[in-house]
Amino acid sequence: MKKSLLALAALGAFAGVAHAQSSVTLYGIVDVGLNVNTNAKGQHLYNMSSGVLSGSRFGLRGTEDLGGGLKAIFVLENGFDVTNGTLGQKGLLFGRQAYVGLSSSQVGSVTLGRQYDSVVDYVGPLEAGDQWGGYIAAHPSDLDNFNNAFRTNNTVKYSSVNYNGLTFGGTYSFGGQAGNFSQNQIWSLGAGYNNGPLVLGVAYLNARTPANTGGLFNTPATTTAAASAVTSGVYTGFASANTYQVIGAGGAYTFGAATIGATYSNIRFGNLGATYHSPFAGQSATFNNAEINFKYQLTPALLVGAAYDYTRGAEIEGQSRAQYHQGAVGVDYFLSKRTDVYVTGVYQHALGETLNAAGTPVAATASINNITPSANQNQFTARIGIRHKF
């Protein structure tokens, strides 16, 4: 144990390089399909898009054995749009992930670069959108980041080894602002348990000045996700808060061919921006979200799923709270181990009132994640797609 800790701290200075062995793997996913949106700002929209069930990507993953249970590791992962060949993540070459670090078989790994936070790692996989539903089945506008709408730059990340099913870890992202240590700063902690039929996860995420240049809301997983924090009817009126905080938890239990799961998140936008109307400037706003999901493996090749999600918006003085009811169903058929075809449908209904970008109360409108928002309270979208892994 002491040897591994020393090796990690010294960045491998005492590792047995004479016996080093290395490997590099090329991998990827191509996901494309046809969509219908019944209420894209009041109009029907039919289009083709890339990466709904899984983000289209290619990447390089490498390891080098340094001896004594220590390895050097790296990942460079690019996102792209199959429909037109352009780069994803606002044109970043390796916008999905880009990191390098050291991994010990005794104490875990330390990596540095552009990475996922602990909410994504430990709770996100328990949400329907991360399983069979794709990003359209994520929580409204992915306001809790369970579906990885945003990545973290300049990040140091620790991930533990597996202790009989228990894993844990955390991240810290440097804000990089001269004279203001906390601006754009992001940190997270999480833990998970996976042993037999039971899976559990819990995590915490804290991001300072998330809407600033270089803040969390400007580090998107997709090009459209960058705009969602600004244009989404769910939380655009809260995006300029000084602090964005998520507390998330989830669990799942498998019995036979069936799995039932649930997630919960508490989202807090702290110290709303001074540009808001005076009744709301400096105040904090809290959202709560709960999901229950179910999937059943009808045959080794055929999976079906269903989920219901409820979001209760922040309290606005003298107004009714926004509420979002969302249902999703999905079917995934595997033609082989690498290729599958799928169909997903999502319906969302909004109630009550929320804040617009100016901080003025307005009627809540439906806003299914990562698609053009609705013009009123209702929205339905469906997707038929094909995915290939290599």
C-alpha positions as CSV (number, residue, x, y, z in Angstrom):
1,M,0.0,0.0,0.0
2,K,2.7,2.5,1.0
3,K,4.7,1.6,-2.2
4,S,1.7,2.4,-4.4
5,L,0.9,5.6,-2.6
6,L,4.5,6.8,-2.9
7,A,4.5,5.9,-6.6
8,L,1.3,7.9,-7.3
9,A,2.6,10.9,-5.4
10,A,5.9,10.9,-7.3
11,L,4.2,10.3,-10.7
12,G,5.8,7.0,-11.1
13,A,9.4,8.0,-10.3
14,F,10.2,4.7,-8.6
15,A,8.3,2.4,-11.0
16,G,10.0,-0.5,-12.7
17,V,10.2,0.9,-16.2
18,A,12.6,-1.9,-17.4
19,H,9.6,-4.3,-17.5
20,A,7.1,-1.8,-19.0
21,Q,4.5,-3.1,-21.5
22,S,2.1,-0.8,-23.3
23,S,-1.1,-1.1,-25.4
24,V,-3.3,1.3,-27.2
25,T,-6.9,0.6,-28.2
26,L,-9.0,2.4,-30.9
27,Y,-12.7,2.3,-30.1
28,G,-15.9,4.1,-31.0
29,I,-19.7,4.3,-31.5
30,V,-21.7,5.5,-34.4
31,D,-25.3,6.4,-33.6
32,V,-27.7,8.0,-36.1
33,G,-31.5,8.1,-36.6
34,L,-34.7,9.8,-37.5
35,N,-36.7,12.0,-35.2
36,V,-40.1,13.7,-34.8
37,N,-40.7,16.6,-32.5
38,T,-44.5,17.5,-32.3
39,N,-43.9,21.0,-30.8
40,A,-40.7,22.7,-31.8
41,K,-41.7,26.2,-30.8
42,G,-45.2,25.4,-32.1
43,Q,-44.2,23.5,-35.2
44,H,-43.8,19.9,-36.1
45,L,-40.1,19.0,-36.9
46,Y,-38.8,16.0,-38.7
47,N,-35.1,15.6,-38.9
48,M,-32.0,13.3,-38.7
49,S,-29.6,13.5,-35.8
50,S,-26.5,11.9,-34.4
51,G,-25.9,10.3,-31.0
52,V,-29.2,10.1,-29.0
53,L,-28.8,6.7,-27.4
54,S,-25.0,7.0,-27.2
55,G,-22.9,9.9,-28.3
56,S,-21.2,9.2,-31.6
57,R,-17.5,9.0,-30.9
58,F,-14.1,7.6,-31.6
59,G,-11.2,7.4,-29.1
60,L,-7.8,6.1,-28.1
61,R,-7.3,4.4,-24.8
62,G,-3.9,3.4,-23.6
63,T,-2.0,1.8,-20.7
64,E,1.6,1.2,-19.9
65,D,2.6,-1.3,-17.2
66,L,5.2,0.4,-14.9
67,G,5.6,-2.5,-12.6
68,G,4.5,-3.1,-9.0
69,G,0.8,-2.8,-9.8
70,L,1.3,0.7,-11.2
71,K,0.2,1.7,-14.8
72,A,0.2,4.9,-16.8
73,I,-3.2,5.5,-18.5
74,F,-4.7,7.9,-21.0
75,V,-7.9,8.5,-22.9
76,L,-8.4,10.8,-25.9
77,E,-12.1,10.7,-27.0
78,N,-13.6,12.7,-29.8
79,G,-17.3,13.4,-30.4
80,F,-18.7,13.9,-33.9
81,D,-21.9,14.4,-35.8
82,V,-22.6,11.5,-38.2
83,T,-25.1,13.5,-40.2
84,N,-22.6,16.1,-41.4
85,G,-19.2,14.9,-40.2
86,T,-18.5,17.9,-38.0
87,L,-16.9,17.8,-34.6
88,G,-19.0,17.7,-31.5
89,Q,-18.7,19.7,-28.2
90,K,-18.6,23.1,-30.0
91,G,-15.8,21.9,-32.3
92,L,-13.3,20.5,-29.7
93,L,-11.0,17.8,-31.1
94,F,-11.3,15.6,-28.0
95,G,-14.3,17.2,-26.5
96,R,-15.8,14.1,-24.8
97,Q,-12.7,13.2,-22.7
98,A,-9.0,14.0,-22.7
99,Y,-6.9,12.9,-19.7
100,V,-3.7,11.2,-18.5
101,G,-2.7,9.7,-15.2
102,L,-1.6,6.9,-13.1
103,S,-3.5,3.8,-11.9
104,S,-2.6,1.6,-8.9
105,S,-4.1,-1.9,-8.4
106,Q,-4.0,-1.1,-4.6
107,V,-5.2,2.5,-4.2
108,G,-7.0,3.5,-7.4
109,S,-6.2,6.1,-10.1
110,V,-5.4,9.8,-10.4
111,T,-6.0,11.5,-13.7
112,L,-5.8,15.0,-15.1
113,G,-7.6,16.7,-17.9
114,R,-11.2,17.0,-19.3
115,Q,-13.3,14.5,-17.5
116,Y,-16.7,13.5,-16.0
117,D,-17.9,14.6,-12.6
118,S,-19.0,12.2,-9.8
119,V,-22.7,12.7,-10.4
120,V,-22.2,11.4,-14.0
121,D,-20.0,8.5,-12.7
122,Y,-22.0,7.2,-9.8
123,V,-25.7,8.2,-10.2
124,G,-26.1,8.9,-13.9
125,P,-26.0,5.2,-15.0
126,L,-29.1,4.6,-12.9
127,E,-31.2,7.1,-14.9
128,A,-33.3,5.7,-17.8
129,G,-31.7,8.1,-20.2
130,D,-28.2,6.6,-19.6
131,Q,-29.6,3.1,-20.2
132,W,-32.1,2.6,-22.9
133,G,-33.8,6.0,-23.4
134,G,-31.0,8.2,-24.7
135,Y,-30.6,11.9,-23.9
136,I,-34.2,12.7,-24.9
137,A,-35.3,10.6,-21.9
138,A,-33.1,12.5,-19.5
139,H,-34.6,14.8,-16.9
140,P,-36.1,18.1,-18.2
141,S,-33.1,19.9,-19.8
142,D,-30.9,17.5,-17.8
143,L,-31.0,20.1,-15.0
144,D,-29.1,17.7,-12.6
145,N,-26.5,16.7,-15.2
146,F,-27.3,13.0,-14.7
147,N,-27.1,12.6,-18.5
148,N,-23.7,14.4,-18.7
149,A,-24.9,17.6,-20.5
150,F,-21.7,19.3,-19.2
151,R,-18.1,18.1,-18.7
152,T,-15.4,19.5,-16.4
153,N,-12.2,21.1,-17.7
154,N,-8.8,21.4,-15.9
155,T,-9.8,18.5,-13.6
156,V,-7.9,16.4,-11.2
157,K,-9.9,13.1,-10.5
158,Y,-9.4,10.3,-8.1
159,S,-11.2,6.9,-8.6
160,S,-10.8,4.1,-6.0
161,V,-10.3,0.5,-6.6
162,N,-13.3,-1.9,-6.1
163,Y,-13.7,-2.9,-2.5
164,N,-16.1,-5.9,-2.7
165,G,-18.5,-3.8,-4.8
166,L,-17.8,-0.5,-3.2
167,T,-16.2,2.3,-5.2
168,F,-15.8,6.0,-4.5
169,G,-14.0,9.1,-5.9
170,G,-14.0,12.8,-6.5
171,T,-13.0,15.6,-8.8
172,Y,-11.6,19.1,-8.5
173,S,-11.6,21.6,-11.4
174,F,-9.4,24.7,-11.2
175,G,-11.2,27.9,-12.1
176,G,-8.1,29.5,-13.6
177,Q,-9.2,33.1,-12.8
178,A,-6.4,35.4,-11.6
179,G,-7.3,37.0,-8.3
180,N,-10.5,35.0,-7.8
181,F,-9.7,31.4,-6.7
182,S,-13.3,30.3,-6.5
183,Q,-14.6,31.6,-9.8
184,N,-15.5,28.8,-12.2
185,Q,-14.3,26.3,-9.6
186,I,-16.0,22.9,-9.8
187,W,-15.8,19.9,-7.4
188,S,-17.6,16.7,-6.8
189,L,-17.7,13.6,-4.6
190,G,-19.4,10.3,-5.1
191,A,-19.7,6.6,-4.2
192,G,-21.3,3.5,-5.6
193,Y,-22.1,-0.1,-4.7
194,N,-22.6,-2.8,-7.2
195,N,-22.8,-6.4,-5.9
196,G,-25.1,-9.0,-7.2
197,P,-28.6,-7.8,-8.0
198,L,-28.3,-4.5,-6.1
199,V,-26.7,-1.3,-7.5
200,L,-26.6,2.0,-5.5
201,G,-25.1,5.4,-6.1
202,V,-24.8,8.8,-4.4
203,A,-22.9,12.0,-5.5
204,Y,-22.5,15.7,-4.9
205,L,-21.6,18.4,-7.5
206,N,-20.8,22.1,-6.8
207,A,-20.0,24.6,-9.6
208,R,-19.2,28.3,-9.0
209,T,-20.3,30.9,-11.5
210,P,-21.5,28.2,-13.9
211,A,-22.7,30.6,-16.6
212,N,-19.5,32.5,-16.8
213,T,-17.0,32.0,-19.7
214,G,-15.1,28.9,-18.6
215,G,-17.9,27.9,-16.2
216,L,-19.7,24.5,-16.1
217,F,-22.5,25.6,-18.4
218,N,-19.9,26.5,-21.1
219,T,-18.3,23.0,-21.2
220,P,-20.9,21.1,-23.2
221,A,-21.3,17.5,-24.0
222,T,-23.0,18.5,-27.2
223,T,-23.2,21.7,-29.3
224,T,-26.8,22.1,-28.4
225,A,-26.3,21.5,-24.7
226,A,-24.3,24.7,-24.5
227,A,-27.4,26.7,-25.5
228,S,-29.7,24.7,-23.2
229,A,-28.6,26.5,-20.1
230,V,-29.5,29.8,-21.7
231,T,-32.6,28.9,-23.7
232,S,-34.1,26.1,-21.7
233,G,-37.5,27.0,-20.3
234,V,-36.7,24.8,-17.2
235,Y,-33.9,26.8,-15.6
236,T,-32.8,29.7,-17.9
237,G,-34.1,32.1,-15.2
238,F,-31.7,30.6,-12.7
239,A,-28.6,30.0,-14.8
240,S,-26.7,33.1,-13.6
241,A,-26.6,32.0,-10.0
242,N,-23.3,32.2,-8.2
243,T,-23.4,28.5,-7.3
244,Y,-25.0,25.5,-9.0
245,Q,-25.3,22.5,-6.6
246,V,-26.6,19.0,-7.2
247,I,-27.2,16.2,-4.6
248,G,-28.1,13.0,-6.3
249,A,-28.9,9.4,-5.3
250,G,-30.2,6.3,-7.0
251,G,-30.6,2.6,-6.9
252,A,-31.6,-0.4,-8.9
253,Y,-32.5,-4.1,-8.2
254,T,-32.5,-6.9,-10.7
255,F,-34.7,-10.0,-10.3
256,G,-34.5,-12.4,-13.2
257,A,-34.9,-10.6,-16.5
258,A,-36.4,-7.5,-14.9
259,T,-34.7,-4.4,-13.3
260,I,-36.5,-1.7,-11.4
261,G,-34.7,1.5,-10.4
262,A,-35.1,5.0,-9.0
263,T,-33.2,8.2,-8.8
264,Y,-33.6,11.5,-6.8
265,S,-31.9,14.8,-7.2
266,N,-31.9,18.1,-5.4
267,I,-30.7,21.0,-7.5
268,R,-29.9,24.4,-6.0
269,F,-29.1,27.6,-7.8
270,G,-27.6,29.8,-5.1
271,N,-27.4,33.6,-5.0
272,L,-29.2,34.6,-8.1
273,G,-27.6,37.3,-10.3
274,A,-28.1,41.0,-9.5
275,T,-29.5,41.6,-13.0
276,Y,-32.7,39.9,-11.9
277,H,-35.8,41.8,-10.6
278,S,-35.1,42.9,-7.0
279,P,-37.4,40.4,-5.4
280,F,-35.2,37.5,-6.7
281,A,-31.7,39.0,-6.8
282,G,-29.4,37.3,-4.2
283,Q,-32.0,34.6,-3.4
284,S,-31.6,30.9,-4.0
285,A,-33.9,28.5,-5.9
286,T,-34.3,24.8,-5.4
287,F,-35.6,22.1,-7.8
288,N,-36.4,18.5,-6.9
289,N,-36.5,15.6,-9.3
290,A,-37.6,12.0,-8.9
291,E,-37.6,9.2,-11.4
292,I,-38.7,5.5,-11.4
293,N,-37.7,3.3,-14.2
294,F,-38.1,-0.3,-15.4
295,K,-36.5,-2.5,-18.0
296,Y,-37.1,-6.1,-19.0
297,Q,-34.9,-8.4,-21.1
298,L,-37.6,-10.2,-23.1
299,T,-35.0,-12.2,-25.0
300,P,-31.2,-12.1,-25.1
301,A,-31.6,-9.7,-28.1
302,L,-34.7,-7.7,-27.1
303,L,-34.9,-5.1,-24.3
304,V,-37.9,-3.0,-23.4
305,G,-38.0,-0.1,-20.9
306,A,-40.4,2.5,-19.4
307,A,-39.8,5.4,-17.0
308,Y,-41.7,8.2,-15.3
309,D,-40.0,11.4,-14.1
310,Y,-41.4,14.2,-12.0
311,T,-39.7,17.6,-11.5
312,R,-40.9,20.2,-9.0
313,G,-39.5,23.7,-9.7
314,A,-38.4,26.5,-7.5
315,E,-40.8,28.4,-5.4
316,I,-41.4,31.9,-6.8
317,E,-43.1,34.4,-4.5
318,G,-46.8,34.8,-5.3
319,Q,-46.6,32.3,-8.2
320,S,-47.4,28.6,-8.6
321,R,-44.3,26.4,-8.8
322,A,-43.4,24.9,-12.1
323,Q,-44.0,21.1,-12.4
324,Y,-42.8,18.8,-15.2
325,H,-44.3,15.3,-15.7
326,Q,-42.4,13.1,-18.2
327,G,-43.0,9.6,-19.4
328,A,-40.6,7.6,-21.7
329,V,-40.8,4.2,-23.3
330,G,-38.1,2.4,-25.4
331,V,-37.4,-0.8,-27.3
332,D,-33.8,-1.9,-28.2
333,Y,-33.1,-4.9,-30.5
334,F,-29.6,-6.2,-30.8
335,L,-28.8,-7.5,-34.3
336,S,-25.3,-8.6,-33.0
337,K,-23.0,-7.8,-30.0
338,R,-22.0,-4.6,-31.8
339,T,-25.1,-3.4,-33.7
340,D,-28.6,-2.6,-32.4
341,V,-31.7,-0.8,-33.6
342,Y,-33.9,1.1,-31.2
343,V,-37.1,3.2,-30.8
344,T,-37.7,5.7,-28.0
345,G,-40.7,8.0,-27.3
346,V,-40.9,10.8,-24.7
347,Y,-43.8,12.9,-23.6
348,Q,-43.6,15.9,-21.3
349,H,-46.3,18.1,-19.7
350,A,-45.5,21.3,-17.8
351,L,-47.6,23.1,-15.2
352,G,-47.2,26.3,-13.1
353,E,-44.8,29.2,-13.6
354,T,-41.0,29.7,-13.7
355,L,-38.6,32.6,-14.4
356,N,-37.4,33.7,-17.8
357,A,-33.9,35.0,-18.5
358,A,-34.8,38.5,-17.2
359,G,-36.1,37.0,-13.9
360,T,-39.7,37.6,-14.7
361,P,-42.3,35.0,-13.9
362,V,-43.7,33.2,-17.0
363,A,-45.8,30.1,-17.7
364,A,-43.7,26.9,-17.6
365,T,-43.3,25.3,-21.0
366,A,-42.3,21.7,-21.9
367,S,-38.6,21.3,-22.6
368,I,-37.5,17.7,-23.4
369,N,-33.7,17.5,-23.1
370,N,-31.5,18.7,-26.0
371,I,-34.2,19.3,-28.6
372,T,-36.0,22.5,-29.6
373,P,-38.3,23.5,-26.7
374,S,-42.0,23.6,-26.9
375,A,-44.2,26.7,-27.3
376,N,-46.6,25.6,-24.7
377,Q,-47.1,23.0,-21.9
378,N,-46.9,19.8,-24.0
379,Q,-44.3,18.2,-26.1
380,F,-43.7,14.7,-27.6
381,T,-40.6,13.4,-29.4
382,A,-39.8,10.0,-30.9
383,R,-36.7,8.5,-32.3
384,I,-35.8,5.4,-34.4
385,G,-32.1,4.8,-34.7
386,I,-29.3,2.4,-35.3
387,R,-26.1,2.2,-33.3
388,H,-22.8,0.4,-34.0
389,K,-19.9,-0.1,-31.7
390,F,-16.4,-0.8,-32.7
